[in-house]
């Protein structure tokens, strides 16, 4: 960081970068060329739009596009219905032609939480993995465990579950016979309902960290696809006395929502004052507790 008044000798050069053109066509849900607003977005889902164009009679064009992977998100209103569609374009050393974006109408999607939550409703999110996060869809459970997403546009989504059930863990998220827990899947009209399945007898973990004044402990599923705030557990331990290397006496207690395998694998990460991070794997016993020293 440079502060005011700092003298800096630097050789700054302006280099001309190659840019190209993306041209394409937007079609409605009947296969006809459609007027639509088209946004050009970088490949990273969280980045903002780099440009916007208006498709007239279906045709659109983006100029001065740097090389790379790009996403196109189109939106138009046909006969009073808001249609959306997405496409991709790879720009490499020449203009990219004939990119096709097909619009589709939204659909409703039913779901169910099993068993029905008895204490409080759960919130379920369909999080888009290709289109911007602002296009996520939400639903809340009814008293009988059913739920309904009112507006879902075809595309790839990951199902996120917010909330817990006492003494239960999240076992699976089923679409037909496919378990999509921690994965994204293609959602389209006519697909089977989403089933969020909980199982009883959620396990816990207790342990101590020796020879440190304080420690931060992370419990992570082995599958990196589940490394998010819904599954990672965090706790801390503090020392018994004033000695920096005294035994941490606070027993770390964590309760999981991990899948109901007989012995799924977990990663435990401990960071203690003056230590580098220490990690180890452990087998998780579903029906009991495992003591770790």
C-alpha positions in Angstrom: 0.0 0.0 0.0 1.4 3.4 -0.9 0.9 6.4 1.3 0.5 10.0 0.3 3.7 11.7 -0.5 5.5 8.5 -1.4 7.9 8.8 -4.3 8.0 5.7 -6.5 10.1 5.2 -9.6 8.1 2.9 -11.9 8.0 2.1 -15.5 4.4 1.9 -16.5 3.6 0.7 -20.0 0.3 0.5 -21.8 0.1 -2.8 -23.8 -2.6 -3.3 -26.4 -4.5 -6.4 -25.6 -6.4 -8.5 -28.2 -10.2 -8.3 -28.0 -12.8 -10.1 -30.0 -16.5 -10.2 -30.8 -19.2 -12.6 -29.5 -22.3 -13.0 -31.8 -25.3 -15.2 -31.2 -29.0 -15.8 -31.3 -31.7 -16.0 -28.6 -34.7 -18.3 -29.1 -37.9 -18.5 -27.1 -39.5 -21.6 -25.6 -41.2 -22.3 -29.0 -37.9 -22.1 -30.9 -38.6 -18.7 -32.4 -36.1 -15.8 -32.5 -36.8 -13.6 -29.5 -36.2 -10.1 -28.3 -34.3 -10.3 -25.0 -31.8 -8.5 -22.7 -28.5 -10.4 -22.7 -25.8 -10.1 -20.0 -22.2 -11.1 -20.5 -20.6 -12.5 -17.4 -17.2 -13.9 -16.5 -16.9 -17.6 -15.8 -16.7 -17.0 -12.1 -20.3 -17.1 -10.8 -19.9 -14.3 -8.2 -18.5 -11.7 -10.6 -20.7 -9.0 -12.0 -21.8 -8.6 -15.6 -19.1 -7.3 -18.0 -21.6 -6.1 -20.6 -25.2 -6.0 -21.7 -26.7 -6.2 -25.1 -30.3 -6.2 -26.5 -31.2 -9.1 -28.8 -33.4 -7.9 -31.6 -35.1 -10.5 -33.7 -32.9 -12.9 -31.7 -29.6 -11.5 -32.8 -27.1 -10.0 -30.3 -23.4 -9.0 -30.3 -20.7 -8.1 -27.8 -17.6 -6.3 -28.9 -14.2 -5.8 -27.3 -14.3 -9.1 -25.4 -11.0 -10.4 -23.9 -10.1 -14.1 -24.4 -11.5 -16.5 -21.8 -14.6 -18.4 -20.8 -17.8 -16.4 -20.7 -21.4 -16.9 -19.6 -24.5 -15.4 -21.3 -27.7 -14.8 -19.3 -30.7 -13.8 -21.4 -34.1 -12.6 -20.1 -37.2 -11.6 -22.1 -41.0 -11.4 -21.8 -43.1 -13.4 -24.2 -46.9 -13.2 -24.1 -46.8 -11.9 -20.5 -44.3 -14.6 -19.3 -40.8 -13.9 -18.1 -38.4 -16.3 -19.8 -34.8 -16.9 -19.0 -31.9 -18.8 -20.5 -28.2 -19.2 -20.2 -25.3 -20.1 -22.5 -21.5 -20.2 -22.6 -18.9 -18.9 -25.0 -15.2 -19.6 -25.3 -13.2 -16.8 -26.8 -9.8 -17.8 -28.2 -7.8 -15.8 -30.7 -10.8 -15.1 -33.0 -14.4 -13.9 -32.9 -16.9 -16.4 -31.6 -20.0 -16.8 -33.8 -23.3 -18.7 -33.6 -23.7 -18.8 -29.8 -27.2 -20.0 -29.0 -29.2 -19.1 -25.9 -32.6 -20.8 -25.5 -35.2 -19.2 -23.2 -37.5 -21.2 -21.0 -40.4 -20.5 -18.7 -40.3 -21.2 -15.0 -41.8 -24.2 -13.4 -42.9 -25.2 -9.9 -41.1 -28.0 -8.0 -42.5 -30.0 -5.1 -40.4 -31.4 -2.3 -40.6 -33.1 1.1 -38.5 -33.4 4.2 -38.5 -36.8 5.8 -39.5 -37.1 8.6 -41.5 -33.9 8.9 -39.8 -31.5 11.2 -41.8 -31.4 14.5 -40.1 -28.3 16.1 -39.6 -25.6 13.5 -39.8 -25.2 9.7 -36.7 -25.7 7.6 -35.6 -23.4 4.8 -34.5 -25.1 1.5 -32.5 -23.2 -1.1 -31.9 -24.1 -4.8 -28.5 -22.3 -5.3 -27.6 -21.8 -9.0 -24.1 -22.9 -9.9 -23.9 -21.4 -13.4 -26.2 -18.3 -13.3 -25.8 -15.5 -10.7 -26.7 -16.3 -7.0 -29.5 -13.7 -7.2 -31.5 -16.3 -9.2 -31.7 -18.7 -6.3 -35.1 -20.1 -5.3 -36.3 -20.7 -1.7 -39.0 -22.7 0.0 -40.0 -23.5 3.6 -41.5 -26.7 4.9 -45.1 -27.0 5.9 -46.2 -28.8 9.1 -46.4 -32.1 7.2 -42.9 -31.7 5.8 -44.0 -30.8 2.3 -42.6 -27.8 0.4 -42.9 -26.1 -3.0 -40.6 -23.9 -5.0 -42.9 -21.5 -6.8 -40.5 -20.3 -9.5 -37.6 -22.4 -10.8 -35.9 -21.8 -14.1 -34.2 -24.8 -15.8 -30.5 -25.0 -15.0 -27.9 -26.4 -12.6 -28.5 -26.0 -8.9 -27.2 -27.2 -5.6 -29.7 -28.0 -2.8 -28.8 -26.2 0.5 -30.7 -27.0 3.7 -30.9 -24.4 6.5 -31.9 -25.6 9.9 -31.5 -28.7 12.0 -33.7 -31.4 13.6 -33.0 -32.4 17.2 -31.0 -35.7 17.4 -31.2 -36.1 13.6 -28.6 -35.6 10.9 -29.0 -34.8 7.2 -28.5 -38.1 5.4 -29.2 -37.4 1.8 -30.9 -35.1 -0.8 -32.6 -37.3 -3.3 -33.8 -36.6 -6.8 -35.4 -39.8 -8.0 -32.7 -42.4 -7.2 -29.8 -39.9 -7.3 -28.3 -38.5 -4.1 -27.2 -34.9 -4.8 -26.1 -33.9 -1.3 -23.1 -31.6 -1.8 -23.4 -31.7 -5.6 -25.1 -29.7 -8.3 -27.7 -31.3 -10.6 -29.8 -30.3 -13.6 -33.3 -29.1 -12.8 -36.0 -29.0 -15.4 -39.8 -29.2 -15.7 -41.1 -32.7 -15.1 -38.3 -33.8 -12.8 -39.1 -35.9 -9.7 -39.8 -34.1 -6.4 -36.8 -33.3 -4.1 -36.6 -35.4 -1.0 -34.5 -34.2 2.0 -33.9 -37.2 4.2 -32.9 -37.0 7.9 -31.9 -40.0 10.0 -32.1 -40.3 13.8 -29.3 -40.9 16.3 -27.0 -38.1 15.3 -23.5 -38.7 16.6 -21.3 -36.4 18.6 -17.6 -36.0 19.3 -15.8 -35.1 22.5 -12.1 -34.7 23.1 -9.3 -32.7 24.6 -6.2 -30.9 23.2 -3.1 -31.4 25.3 -0.1 -29.1 25.8 -1.5 -25.8 24.6 -2.9 -22.7 26.0 -5.8 -22.3 23.6 -6.9 -24.0 20.5 -9.3 -23.7 17.6 -10.7 -26.9 16.3 -12.4 -27.5 13.0 -14.3 -30.7 12.1 -14.6 -31.1 8.4 -16.2 -33.9 6.3 -13.6 -35.7 4.1 -15.6 -34.9 1.0 -14.5 -31.4 -0.1 -17.9 -31.0 -1.7 -19.4 -30.5 1.8 -16.8 -28.0 3.0 -19.3 -25.2 3.7 -20.8 -23.6 6.8 -23.7 -26.1 6.9 -21.3 -29.0 7.6 -18.1 -27.6 9.0 -18.1 -27.6 12.8 -15.9 -25.1 14.8 -15.1 -24.9 18.5 -12.4 -23.8 20.8 -10.6 -25.0 24.0 -9.1 -22.9 26.7 -6.3 -23.7 29.3 -6.8 -24.8 32.8 -4.3 -22.4 34.3 -2.0 -19.6 33.3 0.7 -21.9 31.8 0.8 -21.5 28.1 1.3 -25.2 27.6 -1.3 -26.3 30.1 -3.8 -28.9 29.1 -6.9 -27.5 27.4 -9.6 -28.7 29.7 -12.6 -27.6 27.8 -14.0 -30.7 26.2 -14.8 -30.1 22.6 -18.3 -31.3 21.8 -19.5 -31.3 18.2 -22.6 -32.7 16.7 -22.8 -33.6 13.1 -25.2 -33.6 10.3 -23.1 -36.0 8.3 -24.4 -38.8 6.1 -25.4 -42.0 7.8 -22.5 -44.3 6.6 -21.3 -46.8 9.1 -17.8 -45.2 9.3 -17.6 -42.0 7.3 -14.3 -40.2 7.4 -13.8 -36.8 9.0 -10.8 -34.4 9.1 -10.0 -32.7 12.4 -7.9 -29.6 12.1 -6.4 -28.1 15.3 -4.6 -24.7 15.5 -2.9 -24.0 18.8 -1.0 -20.9 19.9 2.6 -21.4 18.8 1.7 -24.5 16.7 1.4 -25.1 13.0 -2.0 -26.6 12.0 -2.3 -30.2 12.9 -4.7 -32.5 11.1 -5.7 -36.1 11.4 -8.4 -38.3 10.1 -10.8 -40.3 12.2 -13.6 -42.7 11.7 -16.9 -41.5 12.8 -19.0 -43.9 14.8 -22.6 -43.2 14.0 -24.2 -44.5 17.2 -21.7 -43.3 19.8 -18.9 -40.9 20.7 -15.2 -41.2 19.8 -12.7 -39.7 22.2 -9.6 -38.1 20.6 -6.5 -37.0 22.5 
